[in-house]
Structures are given as C-alpha cells and as structure tokens.
C-alpha cells in the first residue's frame, strides 16, 4: 500500500515540475526534487527510492542520522534543510552532502572546520530572510554580500547558491514575489568565479511559482509522502 501511494504521489509531483518547467520555458532537468522525509519512516524513503528518487532532505539531525544509518545500502544524496544548532554542526558536516539554510558565519566556520578531510567540500545554500520577520531564520539581504564573501573563503565549504522560506501566500502572483526577489539577489551577487547556480526555493504548495522564478531545487514533503505521521 505504502509503496504504491508514495510512487504515485512522487510521479504527480514530477508531473507538476514538468508542467511548471514548460510554462517557464525551462528544461525540467534543471530542477532537482528534494523529497523532504522528516518524520517519515525509513520504509517510505525506500519506497520513494525504489520509484527513482535519490535526493532526500532531513530537518532534525538525530532523526536524519538514524535514517542515514538504516538506509546506508541505498545510494542516497542527503540534504540537511533544518535550523542549524552549534552543537550539531559536527554531525551535519560528517553525514550530509548539502546544507540548506546556512545563515551564520559561526556555523559556516564550524561546518568547514569539521568537514572530514576525505569528503568533498560541503555544498551549502545561504538562507535569506526576505520578510524581515525576527522569528524567521536567514540572513538579512543587506548582510548577504559579507556572509557570501566570508563563506566563499572557507576551504571545506562550496557555496552553491541561495535558499529562502517565504511566508505562505494564497495566489501565484503573491507567491512569486519573494522568489523573484531571491533570484534578483542571486543575479546581483553572481560572478564568473562564484556563479551561484542554485536557487533552493518552493515547497508543496508553491513549487510552480518557484519554478517560474528560476528555482533549481524544490523541497517537497507532504506532496510526496502524504501527511507526516506525528505520534
């Protein structure tokens, strides 16, 4: 039952990505689907993997580590997409290929210092707070150039692009505004030496708007796995 439903939902999400890419006159190959598997059992991840999904995102370090251990027979690319805590940077640096949501230089230094020497540099996206809400994580756009420069200089990090988590909006035009703003910031800061190709933006309810504004990675949980089975 689970296998069929996860595979079916996954295909529906991929179809949404293809349709949105066609509207944007983009190739769907430019857009990576990150299946957000937090609070989902390992069996659900196995079902999605069996259906062709290889990129998964976790938001809680210990839960992610438990799944990485349980699923080490699968060739999964693991992305950490949650809030970074200073006492968890070593585990993140050791076990994940990507970090979305880096917004503090102290965390960046720790991740670089703690990245294992035999691993490739840790791919990171810098999280930008476009709403100005104090409760939201992310760097202020005015402080982004300095953070980008500092992170670029760290030897064990590879800054790949920008990420945002905007407030929910009901209509597509409103959804597109923060995504367009993030793309604009990227275009201002990108250079031949630091092209910042990745825009990590868009979730289950607004992936179309994100793709229309240039998303290269969409982070989709509920639409792939169904509601999270909270205890």
Secondary structure, DSSP 8 states (H G I E B T S, - for coil): -HHHHHHHHHHHHHHHHHHHHHHTT--GGG-EEEEE-TT--HHHHHHHHHTT--EEEESSHHHHHHHHHHTTTS--EEEE-S---GGGHHHHHHH-SEEEEE--HHHHHHHHHHS-TTS--EEEEEEEE-S--TTS-SEEHHHHHHHHHHHHT-TTEEEEEEE------SSHHHHHHHHHHHHHHHHHH--SSS---EEE---TTTHHHHHHTT-SEEEESHHHH-S----
